[in-house]
Amino acid sequence: MNEAVVVDTVRSPMGRGRPEGALAALHPVDLLAQTITALLSRNRIDPALVDDVVIGCVSQAGEQSGNVGRMAWLAAGLPEHVPAVTVERKCGSSQQAVHFGAAGIAAGEYDAVVVCGVESMSRVPMGANRLGADVHGPSVAARYTPGLVSQGVAAELVANRWKLSRTDLDEYSARSHAAAARAADSGGFADEIVPVTLPDGTVVDTDETIRRGTTADRLAGLRTVFDDETARARFPDLGWAVTAGNSSQITDGAAAMLLTSDRFAEKHGLRPRARFRGFAVCGDDPVLMLTAPIPATVRLLNRTGVRIDDIDHYEVNEAFASVPLAWQAEFDTDPDRLNPRGGAIAFGHPLGASGIRLTTTMLGALEATGGRLGLQTMCEAGGMANALILERI
């Protein structure tokens, strides 16, 4: 069986997801096209040898509705015979693209594949693909009476279940910004961020989402945002602690990874950076919604035989501060290994791009510290998660 290896992985800078954000002027097709072009230009591979492009994108509406990976490949001027497919597993979409790409290589269907993700949340707002539709249907509503909840309320339920206080959430969030700032200021992201050029010629090469000087005391002044009248009536005993400051930011961004078989890499003189030890996907309670990283991690560890303490770096997506904190409480791992360069609270969460953004940051950190194994997991709407273990070569 072929082994899938990571030849290289890159990401765009993270832009604040609002009209005046750094990347808001750029069409998502062009944002992804520039990211893919940078990935291929860093590696001596003929793009005509790429078998497929697998892209994660969540809000497949408007400018992101036309198989955005195919359009990006064409926008980059790359060979027309290379196809593309867009996948959607909510926040884990581009991580799922990695899963699919690696599985295709292991099965012998691919020799080389570009897996990537994009989300322009400035130009295609979250939920634009639903347009107010009832996506649950009457049978789901009947099964989970009195109904499913928003992700923000789910984050409150998770905080309540694991007895996480407002102070716990705010202190963790301040840590995320501080860790990201330290890594950025020391050049830790220099090899993973590729510059993006805007239509007016402006070059963006740094994240604009990291808020230096953030403290728990400052975050404590923010109001809670999900405790409307309906939510309070349904959950009268919740403490209500989730704010914009301890949640992931709305963000624009893209990321791309080149996967090949080990044989292809050797034949074409490519030097792999990492391999995969295993993958897992899992579902959990859709009302709590954000807890599936816990059983996904258990499934992955059982499948691979890797012990949790053998892992040097844990990357648990910071959709809300309560998610990594609940995961940490369940596994009782070294907190210094959890998102040590910050997470989505500091970088933001461009939905379709976040999976590969996490892998890119995790691999860079493993290389910088000499670590060998990294575990990554993403919570997803509907009560799902995917997880992988990456091994640095």
Stockholm file with secondary structure:
# STOCKHOLM 1.0

chainA/1-393         MNEAVVVDTVRSPMGRGRPEGALAALHPVDLLAQTITALLSRNRIDPALVDDVVIGCVSQAGEQSGNVGRMAWLAAGLPEHVPAVTVERKCGSSQQAVHFGAAGIAAGEYDAVVVCGVESMSRVPMGANRLGADVHGPSVAARYTPGLVSQGVAAELVANRWKLSRTDLDEYSARSHAAAARAADSGGFADEIVPVTLPDGTVVDTDETIRRGTTADRLAGLRTVFDDETARARFPDLGWAVTAGNSSQITDGAAAMLLTSDRFAEKHGLRPRARFRGFAVCGDDPVLMLTAPIPATVRLLNRTGVRIDDIDHYEVNEAFASVPLAWQAEFDTDPDRLNPRGGAIAFGHPLGASGIRLTTTMLGALEATGGRLGLQTMCEAGGMANALILERI
#=GR chainA/1-393 SS CCCEEEEEEEECCCEESSTTSTTTTSCHHHHHHHHHHHHHHTSCCCGGGCCEEEEECSCCSGGGCSCHHHHHHHHTTCCTTCCEEEECCGGGHHHHHHHHHHHHHHTTSCSEEEEEEEEETTTSCTTTTTTTCCCSHHHHHHHTTTCCCCHHHHHHHHHHHTTCCHHHHHHHHHHHHHHHHHHHHTTTTTTTBCCEECTTSCEECSCSCCCTTCCHHHHTTSCBSSCCHHHHHHCTTCCCCCBGGGBCCCEEEEEEEEEEEHHHHHHTTCCCCEEEEEEEEEECCTTTCSCTHHHHHHHHHHHHCCCGGGCSEEEECCSBTHHHHHHHHHHTCCGGGBSTTCCHHHHCCCGGGHHHHHHHHHHHHHHHHTCCEEEEEEEETTTEEEEEEEEEC
#=GC SS_cons         CCCEEEEEEEECCCEESSTTSTTTTSCHHHHHHHHHHHHHHTSCCCGGGCCEEEEECSCCSGGGCSCHHHHHHHHTTCCTTCCEEEECCGGGHHHHHHHHHHHHHHTTSCSEEEEEEEEETTTSCTTTTTTTCCCSHHHHHHHTTTCCCCHHHHHHHHHHHTTCCHHHHHHHHHHHHHHHHHHHHTTTTTTTBCCEECTTSCEECSCSCCCTTCCHHHHTTSCBSSCCHHHHHHCTTCCCCCBGGGBCCCEEEEEEEEEEEHHHHHHTTCCCCEEEEEEEEEECCTTTCSCTHHHHHHHHHHHHCCCGGGCSEEEECCSBTHHHHHHHHHHTCCGGGBSTTCCHHHHCCCGGGHHHHHHHHHHHHHHHHTCCEEEEEEEETTTEEEEEEEEEC
//
